[in-house]
Amino acid sequence: MAASVASPCIGVCVLNDEDHCEGCYRSAEEITRWIALDDEARRAVLRQAVVRMRAAGVLFDPPDS
C-alpha cells in the first residue's frame, strides 16, 4: 500500500543554517528520504517540522478564547 500522507512542500526550497527547509521545515535528509517513508514515519517528520516552525517563530498556537 502506498503512503497517503502528502508532502508538505510549498515550493520554497531553501535550506537555512540548521539544514532545514525554509518552506516546510523538514531537514535535507527528511526531504530526501520522504518518498521511502511510510505514513507513520511521515507523520513523525511532520510533527518535528511543527516543533521547528514554532522554535523559528513562524508558527504560533492560537490564543486561548
N, C-alpha and C positions, 0 to 999 in steps of 0.2 A: 504494500500500500504506500502510495506517495505521501510525502509530508504535505499538510494542508495549511500550516502557519506561513503566511506570506512574508516576504522580505519587507523590512521597514525602510528600505532605501527610498530617499526622496530626491535623489539626483544631485545632492550637494556632497560630492565625494572628495573631501579634503581632510587629510589626517592632521590632527593637532600634535603638539609636543608630547602628549601622552600616548600617541599612536591610536587615537580614537577618531572616528569619522565625525566631522562637524555637523553632518546631516542626521545620521541615525544613531550615533554614539556607540556603534559596535567597534571592536578593535579590528585591526587589519587581519589578524588571524581568524577572528569570528566571521568576518566578511568572506574570507577565502574558503572557509570550511562550511559555510551556510548550506550550500546545496547538498552536502552529505549528511547533514544533521537530521535527526528525526524530530517530530513535533515537541517532544518533551525537552530535548536539548535546545531547540529553537526558543521555546518559552523561557528557559533559563537564561539564554543570551539576552532576550528582550527585557527580562527583569533586571539584569545587570546594567543594560543600557539606560533604563529608567533611573537607576541609582546614580549613574554617571551624569545624566542630564540634570538631576536635582543638585548634585555637587557642583556642576558648572553654572548653576543659576539660570538654566534655560527652561526648566520645568518646575512649576510650583503646584503645591496642593491647594485646592480651593479653601477659602476661609470658612470656618465653622459658621453655620447660619444661626 
